[in-house]
Amino acid sequence: MYVLGNHCAQPLMRFLGIDSTCRASFYLYNTKEDVDRLIFALNKTYNMFKKYIK
């Protein structure tokens, strides 16, 4: 469900000054609980790193 990296967009990411990204891909087999877990994890990660974000 999660992929880290450049996602074939290195020129755009260089232009935007972004080192890496996180992408979530969903399909028919994903449940609402999967989405809820993703949102929880993203919020937790943001709260851990927000002091380092410009």
FENSUL-V894121 format. One record per helix or strand of 3 or more residues. SS is the DSSP state (H for helix, E for strand). FROM is the first residue (numbers start at 1). LEN is the number of residues. Records with the same first field share a line. If there is no record, write none. Layout:
BEGIN
SS=FROM-LEN ; FROM-LEN
END
This chain:
BEGIN
E=2-4 ; 21-4
H=10-7 ; 32-21
END
